[in-house]
Amino acid sequence: MELKKSNPIINWIIKSKILGILFFIAIGFFAVLSLGRALFQNPTLFLQQVINGLQLGFVYALIALGYTMVYGIVRLINFAHGDVFMVGAFTSFYAISRANLHLWFQNLFPGAPVFLAQIIGTITVIILSMAVCALLAFTIERIAYKPLRNAPRISALITAIGISFFLEYFGALNFVFSANYITYQRPFEVKTWFLGAGEFGMIQPGIAPPRGSILFSNIFLIIVVSSIFLLFLLQFIVRRTRIGKAMRAVAYDKPTAQLMGINVNSVISITFALGAALAGAAGVLYSIAYSQVFFFMGIIPGLKAFVAAVLGGIGSIPGAFIGALIMGQAETLAAAYISTPMRDAIAFSILILVLLLRPKGILGEITSEKV
């Protein structure tokens, strides 16, 4: 009995992915329509949600940069990266609540301005978390990833998932971080400003801001300034320093880079450490913004930062930054105007849409695999 040949129209529909593309285009159209209606109905509330999305997006950006750096060099999706972010958050929690590290400058120089002492103390906590996370990632890379350098890629991927589970459940032990949700003590007093029609000022305790005002806090300013500074610092390291040149050479062609005298293993380890340092800073900023830490806190932000890296073009530093800002807006606006439970589904639907329409991302480039 001969099998009938399949319909060429059906084959074309399957190969062109037209049904999936049309489905997600329809969802995107209705989402844009809903957001446009919300903008015209209440522009102040809409702009407030945009500011909230920027705050979240800048945090995602620091995590996404670590993903894209590691993938650009070793072609590995380091799924333990989100849990390194969690370790950075807990490091800052203990530094503030137990060691009072954020008060060291104020205690050493009691006459110094409080504003200056808070800035220096907060920066110190961020630097400590970055250093701890960098050391952790360096150790993980040397112990778990380096022996699998020439193994099939799936082996390194499975190892990354295993390390992720280990960090989560090891952190849940009572003598480590515990399995409780812990309130995070901020290293400074939160101050909020309002911006309205011809009005600008600080909100005083017990006094409501003028109607129609847009609110933003010093937390928002710290997150934006810190993220932009770290982005430009990373770009400077990658583009202007010797280690950055070595990173780009290893990413382009490892065997040739090794023949040119570059220590490939050291460059890869430094890349892991650098990406983890950014995740550590993100952990501090995220905890300051949302004032809570727990041992599973790195899973969802880590996955969303990975989606942001894919959206922007994994392997591209500016692309990861742009993708993270888009992810922050998508999640915040979806929660505000569509459905709070749907914000994660919409965020991850972006990944499917990108893979269907533009697999290389916004700023990514298609690279050939070297065999």
C-alpha atoms as a printed R data frame, in Angstrom:
    type eleno elety resid chain resno      x      y      z
1   ATOM     1    CA   MET     A     1  0.000  0.000  0.000
2   ATOM     2    CA   GLU     A     2  1.499  3.287 -1.096
3   ATOM     3    CA   LEU     A     3  1.377  6.304  1.207
4   ATOM     4    CA   LYS     A     4 -0.233  9.355 -0.259
5   ATOM     5    CA   LYS     A     5  2.072 12.308 -0.812
6   ATOM     6    CA   SER     A     6  1.437 15.116  1.601
7   ATOM     7    CA   ASN     A     7 -0.162 18.286  0.346
8   ATOM     8    CA   PRO     A     8  2.493 20.835 -0.750
9   ATOM     9    CA   ILE     A     9  0.434 23.669  0.762
10  ATOM    10    CA   ILE     A    10  0.493 21.944  4.161
11  ATOM    11    CA   ASN     A    11  4.249 21.380  3.808
12  ATOM    12    CA   TRP     A    12  4.763 25.078  3.033
13  ATOM    13    CA   ILE     A    13  2.666 26.115  6.059
14  ATOM    14    CA   ILE     A    14  4.731 23.868  8.327
15  ATOM    15    CA   LYS     A    15  8.124 24.957  6.957
16  ATOM    16    CA   SER     A    16  7.314 28.663  6.889
17  ATOM    17    CA   LYS     A    17  5.980 28.626 10.509
18  ATOM    18    CA   ILE     A    18  3.254 30.914  9.250
19  ATOM    19    CA   LEU     A    19  0.621 29.769 11.760
20  ATOM    20    CA   GLY     A    20  2.844 30.449 14.768
21  ATOM    21    CA   ILE     A    21  3.917 33.796 13.345
22  ATOM    22    CA   LEU     A    22  0.323 34.884 12.656
23  ATOM    23    CA   PHE     A    23 -0.760 33.761 16.122
24  ATOM    24    CA   PHE     A    24  1.892 35.828 17.896
25  ATOM    25    CA   ILE     A    25  1.365 38.795 15.568
26  ATOM    26    CA   ALA     A    26 -2.331 38.743 16.512
27  ATOM    27    CA   ILE     A    27 -1.429 38.655 20.225
28  ATOM    28    CA   GLY     A    28  1.002 41.522 19.729
29  ATOM    29    CA   PHE     A    29 -1.619 43.548 17.865
30  ATOM    30    CA   PHE     A    30 -4.184 43.200 20.665
31  ATOM    31    CA   ALA     A    31 -1.504 43.958 23.273
32  ATOM    32    CA   VAL     A    32 -0.496 47.167 21.467
33  ATOM    33    CA   LEU     A    33 -4.166 48.104 21.079
34  ATOM    34    CA   SER     A    34 -4.761 47.623 24.820
35  ATOM    35    CA   LEU     A    35 -1.694 49.648 25.745
36  ATOM    36    CA   GLY     A    36 -2.665 52.447 23.375
37  ATOM    37    CA   ARG     A    37 -6.121 52.618 24.904
38  ATOM    38    CA   ALA     A    38 -4.582 52.693 28.399
39  ATOM    39    CA   LEU     A    39 -2.249 55.518 27.384
40  ATOM    40    CA   PHE     A    40 -5.097 57.708 26.166
41  ATOM    41    CA   GLN     A    41 -7.359 56.927 29.130
42  ATOM    42    CA   ASN     A    42 -4.792 57.674 31.850
43  ATOM    43    CA   PRO     A    43 -1.408 58.893 30.533
44  ATOM    44    CA   THR     A    44 -0.070 59.587 34.050
45  ATOM    45    CA   LEU     A    45 -0.639 56.027 35.216
46  ATOM    46    CA   PHE     A    46  0.849 54.709 31.977
47  ATOM    47    CA   LEU     A    47  4.019 56.780 32.386
48  ATOM    48    CA   GLN     A    48  4.266 55.606 36.000
49  ATOM    49    CA   GLN     A    49  4.236 52.009 34.796
50  ATOM    50    CA   VAL     A    50  6.908 52.849 32.216
51  ATOM    51    CA   ILE     A    51  9.150 54.138 35.018
52  ATOM    52    CA   ASN     A    52  8.521 50.948 37.005
53  ATOM    53    CA   GLY     A    53  9.398 48.927 33.921
54  ATOM    54    CA   LEU     A    54 12.635 50.845 33.462
55  ATOM    55    CA   GLN     A    55 13.619 50.099 37.047
56  ATOM    56    CA   LEU     A    56 13.064 46.380 36.516
57  ATOM    57    CA   GLY     A    57 14.640 46.397 33.055
58  ATOM    58    CA   PHE     A    58 17.906 47.923 34.253
59  ATOM    59    CA   VAL     A    59 18.231 45.146 36.842
60  ATOM    60    CA   TYR     A    60 17.554 42.505 34.186
61  ATOM    61    CA   ALA     A    61 20.198 44.153 32.035
62  ATOM    62    CA   LEU     A    62 22.990 43.460 34.523
63  ATOM    63    CA   ILE     A    63 22.009 39.789 34.693
64  ATOM    64    CA   ALA     A    64 21.610 39.494 30.914
65  ATOM    65    CA   LEU     A    65 25.104 40.889 30.321
66  ATOM    66    CA   GLY     A    66 26.566 37.915 32.174
67  ATOM    67    CA   TYR     A    67 24.586 35.471 30.042
68  ATOM    68    CA   THR     A    68 25.625 37.086 26.798
69  ATOM    69    CA   MET     A    69 29.325 37.352 27.749
70  ATOM    70    CA   VAL     A    70 29.616 33.683 28.707
71  ATOM    71    CA   TYR     A    71 27.694 32.516 25.657
72  ATOM    72    CA   GLY     A    72 29.758 34.719 23.370
73  ATOM    73    CA   ILE     A    73 32.964 32.999 24.444
74  ATOM    74    CA   VAL     A    74 32.135 29.381 25.351
75  ATOM    75    CA   ARG     A    75 28.702 28.995 23.688
76  ATOM    76    CA   LEU     A    76 27.214 27.917 27.031
77  ATOM    77    CA   ILE     A    77 23.911 29.005 28.571
78  ATOM    78    CA   ASN     A    78 24.976 29.227 32.205
79  ATOM    79    CA   PHE     A    79 21.701 28.437 33.957
80  ATOM    80    CA   ALA     A    80 23.418 28.806 37.338
81  ATOM    81    CA   HIS     A    81 23.819 32.521 36.637
82  ATOM    82    CA   GLY     A    82 20.474 33.408 38.240
83  ATOM    83    CA   ASP     A    83 21.509 31.653 41.437
84  ATOM    84    CA   VAL     A    84 24.768 33.584 41.527
85  ATOM    85    CA   PHE     A    85 22.489 36.635 41.456
86  ATOM    86    CA   MET     A    86 20.742 35.186 44.537
87  ATOM    87    CA   VAL     A    87 24.082 34.742 46.343
88  ATOM    88    CA   GLY     A    88 24.886 38.397 45.652
89  ATOM    89    CA   ALA     A    89 21.578 39.457 47.202
90  ATOM    90    CA   PHE     A    90 22.199 37.417 50.357
91  ATOM    91    CA   THR     A    91 25.786 38.661 50.594
92  ATOM    92    CA   SER     A    92 24.536 42.224 50.715
93  ATOM    93    CA   PHE     A    93 21.814 41.244 53.205
94  ATOM    94    CA   TYR     A    94 24.345 39.863 55.691
95  ATOM    95    CA   ALA     A    95 26.760 42.727 55.062
96  ATOM    96    CA   ILE     A    96 24.034 45.220 55.982
97  ATOM    97    CA   SER     A    97 22.049 43.440 58.699
98  ATOM    98    CA   ARG     A    98 24.878 41.651 60.503
99  ATOM    99    CA   ALA     A    99 28.081 43.570 59.787
100 ATOM   100    CA   ASN     A   100 26.596 47.077 59.310
101 ATOM   101    CA   LEU     A   101 29.035 47.515 56.444
102 ATOM   102    CA   HIS     A   102 26.917 50.303 54.976
103 ATOM   103    CA   LEU     A   103 27.694 52.424 58.072
104 ATOM   104    CA   TRP     A   104 31.491 52.064 58.038
105 ATOM   105    CA   PHE     A   105 32.166 55.513 56.573
106 ATOM   106    CA   GLN     A   106 29.672 57.193 58.883
107 ATOM   107    CA   ASN     A   107 31.233 55.474 61.920
108 ATOM   108    CA   LEU     A   108 34.766 56.341 60.810
109 ATOM   109    CA   PHE     A   109 33.933 59.978 60.004
110 ATOM   110    CA   PRO     A   110 30.960 61.001 62.199
111 ATOM   111    CA   GLY     A   111 31.035 64.573 60.897
112 ATOM   112    CA   ALA     A   112 30.661 63.566 57.240
113 ATOM   113    CA   PRO     A   113 27.399 64.448 55.425
114 ATOM   114    CA   VAL     A   114 24.801 61.693 55.789
115 ATOM   115    CA   PHE     A   115 24.101 61.699 52.050
116 ATOM   116    CA   LEU     A   116 27.771 61.093 51.222
117 ATOM   117    CA   ALA     A   117 28.100 58.411 53.916
118 ATOM   118    CA   GLN     A   118 25.062 56.550 52.538
119 ATOM   119    CA   ILE     A   119 26.391 56.636 48.981
120 ATOM   120    CA   ILE     A   120 29.831 55.337 50.021
121 ATOM   121    CA   GLY     A   121 28.281 52.670 52.253
122 ATOM   122    CA   THR     A   122 25.938 51.452 49.502
123 ATOM   123    CA   ILE     A   123 28.761 51.328 46.954
124 ATOM   124    CA   THR     A   124 30.860 49.326 49.420
125 ATOM   125    CA   VAL     A   125 28.088 46.760 49.844
126 ATOM   126    CA   ILE     A   126 27.670 46.473 46.065
127 ATOM   127    CA   ILE     A   127 31.421 45.993 45.559
128 ATOM   128    CA   LEU     A   128 31.528 43.276 48.239
129 ATOM   129    CA   SER     A   129 28.643 41.387 46.603
130 ATOM   130    CA   MET     A   130 30.305 41.698 43.200
131 ATOM   131    CA   ALA     A   131 33.580 40.336 44.600
132 ATOM   132    CA   VAL     A   132 31.883 37.370 46.314
133 ATOM   133    CA   CYS     A   133 29.918 36.473 43.186
134 ATOM   134    CA   ALA     A   134 32.998 36.815 40.978
135 ATOM   135    CA   LEU     A   135 34.939 34.471 43.267
136 ATOM   136    CA   LEU     A   136 32.033 32.010 43.331
137 ATOM   137    CA   ALA     A   137 31.724 31.954 39.527
138 ATOM   138    CA   PHE     A   138 35.500 31.633 39.111
139 ATOM   139    CA   THR     A   139 35.472 28.609 41.442
140 ATOM   140    CA   ILE     A   140 32.470 27.019 39.710
141 ATOM   141    CA   GLU     A   141 34.070 27.469 36.294
142 ATOM   142    CA   ARG     A   142 37.354 25.912 37.411
143 ATOM   143    CA   ILE     A   143 35.757 22.958 39.201
144 ATOM   144    CA   ALA     A   144 32.700 22.162 37.061
145 ATOM   145    CA   TYR     A   145 33.062 23.683 33.595
146 ATOM   146    CA   LYS     A   146 36.777 23.549 32.814
147 ATOM   147    CA   PRO     A   147 36.982 19.710 32.869
148 ATOM   148    CA   LEU     A   148 34.147 19.655 30.309
149 ATOM   149    CA   ARG     A   149 35.749 22.153 27.938
150 ATOM   150    CA   ASN     A   150 36.080 19.592 25.124
151 ATOM   151    CA   ALA     A   151 33.069 17.482 26.090
152 ATOM   152    CA   PRO     A   152 29.785 17.575 24.152
153 ATOM   153    CA   ARG     A   153 27.920 20.807 24.751
154 ATOM   154    CA   ILE     A   154 24.993 19.020 26.377
155 ATOM   155    CA   SER     A   155 27.307 17.875 29.180
156 ATOM   156    CA   ALA     A   156 28.154 21.436 30.169
157 ATOM   157    CA   LEU     A   157 24.482 22.409 29.955
158 ATOM   158    CA   ILE     A   158 23.428 19.582 32.277
159 ATOM   159    CA   THR     A   159 26.240 20.537 34.647
160 ATOM   160    CA   ALA     A   160 24.999 24.138 34.719
161 ATOM   161    CA   ILE     A   161 21.509 22.939 35.660
162 ATOM   162    CA   GLY     A   162 22.992 20.741 38.384
163 ATOM   163    CA   ILE     A   163 24.993 23.643 39.827
164 ATOM   164    CA   SER     A   164 21.851 25.764 39.795
165 ATOM   165    CA   PHE     A   165 19.958 23.169 41.868
166 ATOM   166    CA   PHE     A   166 22.912 22.793 44.232
167 ATOM   167    CA   LEU     A   167 23.140 26.543 44.917
168 ATOM   168    CA   GLU     A   168 19.388 26.794 45.497
169 ATOM   169    CA   TYR     A   169 18.968 23.873 47.871
170 ATOM   170    CA   PHE     A   170 22.291 24.377 49.611
171 ATOM   171    CA   GLY     A   171 21.223 27.959 50.232
172 ATOM   172    CA   ALA     A   172 17.912 26.695 51.677
173 ATOM   173    CA   LEU     A   173 19.721 24.956 54.548
174 ATOM   174    CA   ASN     A   174 19.183 26.573 57.925
175 ATOM   175    CA   PHE     A   175 22.879 27.159 58.540
176 ATOM   176    CA   VAL     A   176 23.312 28.869 55.134
177 ATOM   177    CA   PHE     A   177 20.518 31.230 54.012
178 ATOM   178    CA   SER     A   178 17.480 29.256 55.291
179 ATOM   179    CA   ALA     A   179 14.272 28.518 53.415
180 ATOM   180    CA   ASN     A   180 12.445 31.574 54.779
181 ATOM   181    CA   TYR     A   181 11.416 34.738 53.005
182 ATOM   182    CA   ILE     A   182 13.554 37.418 54.637
183 ATOM   183    CA   THR     A   183 12.827 41.139 54.760
184 ATOM   184    CA   TYR     A   184 15.755 43.072 53.316
185 ATOM   185    CA   GLN     A   185 17.118 46.034 55.250
186 ATOM   186    CA   ARG     A   186 17.898 48.861 52.856
187 ATOM   187    CA   PRO     A   187 21.233 50.643 53.375
188 ATOM   188    CA   PHE     A   188 19.634 54.089 53.105
189 ATOM   189    CA   GLU     A   189 16.376 55.876 53.707
190 ATOM   190    CA   VAL     A   190 13.967 55.800 50.787
191 ATOM   191    CA   LYS     A   191 12.975 59.231 49.464
192 ATOM   192    CA   THR     A   192 10.321 59.796 46.808
193 ATOM   193    CA   TRP     A   193  9.827 62.765 44.481
194 ATOM   194    CA   PHE     A   194  6.798 63.787 42.435
195 ATOM   195    CA   LEU     A   195  6.723 65.379 38.999
196 ATOM   196    CA   GLY     A   196  3.485 66.981 37.851
197 ATOM   197    CA   ALA     A   197  2.248 69.804 35.669
198 ATOM   198    CA   GLY     A   198  4.711 72.545 36.541
199 ATOM   199    CA   GLU     A   199  5.412 71.012 39.950
200 ATOM   200    CA   PHE     A   200  8.372 69.082 41.295
201 ATOM   201    CA   GLY     A   201  9.371 68.246 44.847
202 ATOM   202    CA   MET     A   202  9.955 65.660 47.514
203 ATOM   203    CA   ILE     A   203  7.007 63.893 49.095
204 ATOM   204    CA   GLN     A   204  6.854 64.613 52.804
205 ATOM   205    CA   PRO     A   205  5.682 61.929 55.271
206 ATOM   206    CA   GLY     A   206  1.932 61.995 55.738
207 ATOM   207    CA   ILE     A   207  1.342 64.355 52.793
208 ATOM   208    CA   ALA     A   208 -0.148 62.982 49.573
209 ATOM   209    CA   PRO     A   209  1.440 64.074 46.275
210 ATOM   210    CA   PRO     A   210 -0.572 66.304 43.903
211 ATOM   211    CA   ARG     A   211 -3.058 64.494 41.700
212 ATOM   212    CA   GLY     A   212 -1.725 63.506 38.308
213 ATOM   213    CA   SER     A   213  1.897 63.397 39.466
214 ATOM   214    CA   ILE     A   214  4.500 60.831 38.402
215 ATOM   215    CA   LEU     A   215  6.469 59.365 41.302
216 ATOM   216    CA   PHE     A   216 10.056 58.134 41.370
217 ATOM   217    CA   SER     A   217 12.389 57.358 44.244
218 ATOM   218    CA   ASN     A   218 16.097 57.424 44.977
219 ATOM   219    CA   ILE     A   219 15.998 53.644 44.483
220 ATOM   220    CA   PHE     A   220 15.056 54.199 40.833
221 ATOM   221    CA   LEU     A   221 17.877 56.723 40.385
222 ATOM   222    CA   ILE     A   222 20.454 54.433 42.029
223 ATOM   223    CA   ILE     A   223 19.449 51.473 39.852
224 ATOM   224    CA   VAL     A   224 19.555 53.498 36.619
225 ATOM   225    CA   VAL     A   225 22.861 55.241 37.381
226 ATOM   226    CA   SER     A   226 24.548 52.051 38.633
227 ATOM   227    CA   SER     A   227 23.397 49.978 35.660
228 ATOM   228    CA   ILE     A   228 24.472 52.557 33.073
229 ATOM   229    CA   PHE     A   229 27.841 53.008 34.790
230 ATOM   230    CA   LEU     A   230 28.483 49.244 34.870
231 ATOM   231    CA   LEU     A   231 27.419 48.912 31.226
232 ATOM   232    CA   PHE     A   232 29.907 51.557 30.096
233 ATOM   233    CA   LEU     A   233 32.581 50.071 32.362
234 ATOM   234    CA   LEU     A   234 32.017 46.661 30.781
235 ATOM   235    CA   GLN     A   235 32.139 48.152 27.291
236 ATOM   236    CA   PHE     A   236 35.399 49.876 28.194
237 ATOM   237    CA   ILE     A   237 36.896 46.613 29.489
238 ATOM   238    CA   VAL     A   238 35.841 44.650 26.408
239 ATOM   239    CA   ARG     A   239 36.833 47.294 23.845
240 ATOM   240    CA   ARG     A   240 39.797 49.147 25.365
241 ATOM   241    CA   THR     A   241 41.723 46.782 27.638
242 ATOM   242    CA   ARG     A   242 44.104 43.940 27.007
243 ATOM   243    CA   ILE     A   243 41.890 41.354 28.666
244 ATOM   244    CA   GLY     A   244 38.959 42.621 26.596
245 ATOM   245    CA   LYS     A   245 40.934 42.140 23.406
246 ATOM   246    CA   ALA     A   246 41.774 38.605 24.561
247 ATOM   247    CA   MET     A   247 38.069 37.939 25.233
248 ATOM   248    CA   ARG     A   248 37.144 39.014 21.728
249 ATOM   249    CA   ALA     A   249 39.906 36.892 20.229
250 ATOM   250    CA   VAL     A   250 38.839 33.797 22.168
251 ATOM   251    CA   ALA     A   251 35.199 34.386 21.213
252 ATOM   252    CA   TYR     A   252 36.175 34.601 17.548
253 ATOM   253    CA   ASP     A   253 38.536 31.607 17.331
254 ATOM   254    CA   LYS     A   254 39.834 29.710 20.374
255 ATOM   255    CA   PRO     A   255 42.515 27.561 18.670
256 ATOM   256    CA   THR     A   256 44.026 30.523 16.826
257 ATOM   257    CA   ALA     A   257 43.929 32.655 19.971
258 ATOM   258    CA   GLN     A   258 45.811 29.934 21.821
259 ATOM   259    CA   LEU     A   259 48.425 29.768 19.050
260 ATOM   260    CA   MET     A   260 48.881 33.522 19.422
261 ATOM   261    CA   GLY     A   261 49.839 33.079 23.076
262 ATOM   262    CA   ILE     A   262 46.517 33.814 24.771
263 ATOM   263    CA   ASN     A   263 45.735 31.723 27.847
264 ATOM   264    CA   VAL     A   264 42.257 30.624 26.822
265 ATOM   265    CA   ASN     A   265 41.398 28.980 30.145
266 ATOM   266    CA   SER     A   266 42.255 32.113 32.124
267 ATOM   267    CA   VAL     A   267 40.260 34.319 29.751
268 ATOM   268    CA   ILE     A   268 37.200 32.088 30.098
269 ATOM   269    CA   SER     A   269 37.489 32.081 33.900
270 ATOM   270    CA   ILE     A   270 37.791 35.875 33.969
271 ATOM   271    CA   THR     A   271 34.734 36.147 31.717
272 ATOM   272    CA   PHE     A   272 32.697 34.022 34.135
273 ATOM   273    CA   ALA     A   273 33.900 36.153 37.048
274 ATOM   274    CA   LEU     A   274 33.122 39.416 35.273
275 ATOM   275    CA   GLY     A   275 29.612 38.323 34.334
276 ATOM   276    CA   ALA     A   276 28.989 37.071 37.881
277 ATOM   277    CA   ALA     A   277 30.158 40.392 39.331
278 ATOM   278    CA   LEU     A   278 27.430 42.129 37.320
279 ATOM   279    CA   ALA     A   279 24.895 39.576 38.597
280 ATOM   280    CA   GLY     A   280 26.044 40.321 42.150
281 ATOM   281    CA   ALA     A   281 25.429 44.033 41.636
282 ATOM   282    CA   ALA     A   282 22.010 43.186 40.177
283 ATOM   283    CA   GLY     A   283 21.229 41.095 43.270
284 ATOM   284    CA   VAL     A   284 21.891 44.074 45.536
285 ATOM   285    CA   LEU     A   285 19.852 46.490 43.415
286 ATOM   286    CA   TYR     A   286 16.957 44.044 43.053
287 ATOM   287    CA   SER     A   287 16.852 43.464 46.817
288 ATOM   288    CA   ILE     A   288 16.950 47.190 47.530
289 ATOM   289    CA   ALA     A   289 14.043 47.734 45.126
290 ATOM   290    CA   TYR     A   290 11.785 44.893 46.267
291 ATOM   291    CA   SER     A   291 13.015 44.522 49.877
292 ATOM   292    CA   GLN     A   292 12.886 40.737 50.153
293 ATOM   293    CA   VAL     A   293 15.346 37.855 49.678
294 ATOM   294    CA   PHE     A   294 14.793 34.091 49.528
295 ATOM   295    CA   PHE     A   295 16.719 31.115 48.199
296 ATOM   296    CA   PHE     A   296 14.620 30.712 45.019
297 ATOM   297    CA   MET     A   297 14.727 34.402 44.091
298 ATOM   298    CA   GLY     A   298 17.193 33.918 41.219
299 ATOM   299    CA   ILE     A   299 15.115 31.539 39.094
300 ATOM   300    CA   ILE     A   300 12.582 33.846 37.431
301 ATOM   301    CA   PRO     A   301 14.843 36.932 37.086
302 ATOM   302    CA   GLY     A   302 17.555 34.664 35.691
303 ATOM   303    CA   LEU     A   303 15.248 33.139 33.091
304 ATOM   304    CA   LYS     A   304 13.835 36.520 32.096
305 ATOM   305    CA   ALA     A   305 17.330 37.944 31.765
306 ATOM   306    CA   PHE     A   306 18.166 34.995 29.508
307 ATOM   307    CA   VAL     A   307 15.123 35.831 27.359
308 ATOM   308    CA   ALA     A   308 16.323 39.450 27.289
309 ATOM   309    CA   ALA     A   309 19.757 38.321 26.084
310 ATOM   310    CA   VAL     A   310 18.150 36.246 23.301
311 ATOM   311    CA   LEU     A   311 15.825 39.103 22.382
312 ATOM   312    CA   GLY     A   312 18.676 41.590 22.095
313 ATOM   313    CA   GLY     A   313 20.960 39.123 20.330
314 ATOM   314    CA   ILE     A   314 22.872 36.773 22.587
315 ATOM   315    CA   GLY     A   315 26.562 37.560 22.337
316 ATOM   316    CA   SER     A   316 25.895 41.279 21.888
317 ATOM   317    CA   ILE     A   317 26.404 43.487 24.963
318 ATOM   318    CA   PRO     A   318 24.294 46.448 23.703
319 ATOM   319    CA   GLY     A   319 21.701 43.968 22.472
320 ATOM   320    CA   ALA     A   320 21.368 42.372 25.904
321 ATOM   321    CA   PHE     A   321 20.880 45.813 27.430
322 ATOM   322    CA   ILE     A   322 18.163 46.771 24.951
323 ATOM   323    CA   GLY     A   323 16.459 43.394 25.289
324 ATOM   324    CA   ALA     A   324 16.399 43.740 29.088
325 ATOM   325    CA   LEU     A   325 14.724 47.155 28.904
326 ATOM   326    CA   ILE     A   326 12.085 45.711 26.577
327 ATOM   327    CA   MET     A   327 11.536 42.778 28.936
328 ATOM   328    CA   GLY     A   328 11.104 45.097 31.897
329 ATOM   329    CA   GLN     A   329  8.475 47.119 30.033
330 ATOM   330    CA   ALA     A   330  6.676 44.019 28.777
331 ATOM   331    CA   GLU     A   331  6.436 42.491 32.237
332 ATOM   332    CA   THR     A   332  5.341 45.674 34.016
333 ATOM   333    CA   LEU     A   333  2.790 46.782 31.427
334 ATOM   334    CA   ALA     A   334  1.373 43.271 31.156
335 ATOM   335    CA   ALA     A   335  0.897 43.110 34.923
336 ATOM   336    CA   ALA     A   336 -0.726 46.536 35.006
337 ATOM   337    CA   TYR     A   337 -3.066 46.333 32.010
338 ATOM   338    CA   ILE     A   338 -3.573 42.680 31.094
339 ATOM   339    CA   SER     A   339 -3.222 40.344 34.071
340 ATOM   340    CA   THR     A   340 -0.715 39.958 36.880
341 ATOM   341    CA   PRO     A   341 -0.516 36.137 36.540
342 ATOM   342    CA   MET     A   342 -0.034 36.587 32.774
343 ATOM   343    CA   ARG     A   343  3.082 38.764 33.057
344 ATOM   344    CA   ASP     A   344  5.420 35.752 33.127
345 ATOM   345    CA   ALA     A   345  3.587 34.036 30.272
346 ATOM   346    CA   ILE     A   346  3.793 37.168 28.128
347 ATOM   347    CA   ALA     A   347  7.468 37.637 28.953
348 ATOM   348    CA   PHE     A   348  8.326 34.098 27.900
349 ATOM   349    CA   SER     A   349  6.088 34.340 24.826
350 ATOM   350    CA   ILE     A   350  8.530 36.992 23.639
351 ATOM   351    CA   LEU     A   351 11.187 34.264 23.477
352 ATOM   352    CA   ILE     A   352  9.015 32.137 21.175
353 ATOM   353    CA   LEU     A   353  8.206 35.147 19.007
354 ATOM   354    CA   VAL     A   354 11.872 36.075 18.655
355 ATOM   355    CA   LEU     A   355 12.846 32.519 17.727
356 ATOM   356    CA   LEU     A   356 10.120 32.483 15.087
357 ATOM   357    CA   LEU     A   357 10.696 35.910 13.533
358 ATOM   358    CA   ARG     A   358 14.330 36.809 14.201
359 ATOM   359    CA   PRO     A   359 16.364 34.035 15.859
360 ATOM   360    CA   LYS     A   360 19.532 36.135 15.941
361 ATOM   361    CA   GLY     A   361 17.829 38.860 18.033
362 ATOM   362    CA   ILE     A   362 17.720 42.618 17.602
363 ATOM   363    CA   LEU     A   363 21.464 43.274 17.376
364 ATOM   364    CA   GLY     A   364 22.771 39.732 17.106
365 ATOM   365    CA   GLU     A   365 24.666 38.261 14.199
366 ATOM   366    CA   ILE     A   366 24.411 34.775 12.811
367 ATOM   367    CA   THR     A   367 27.722 33.038 13.431
368 ATOM   368    CA   SER     A   368 28.853 29.829 11.825
369 ATOM   369    CA   GLU     A   369 29.756 26.934 14.122
370 ATOM   370    CA   LYS     A   370 33.375 25.895 13.989
371 ATOM   371    CA   VAL     A   371 33.967 22.147 13.933
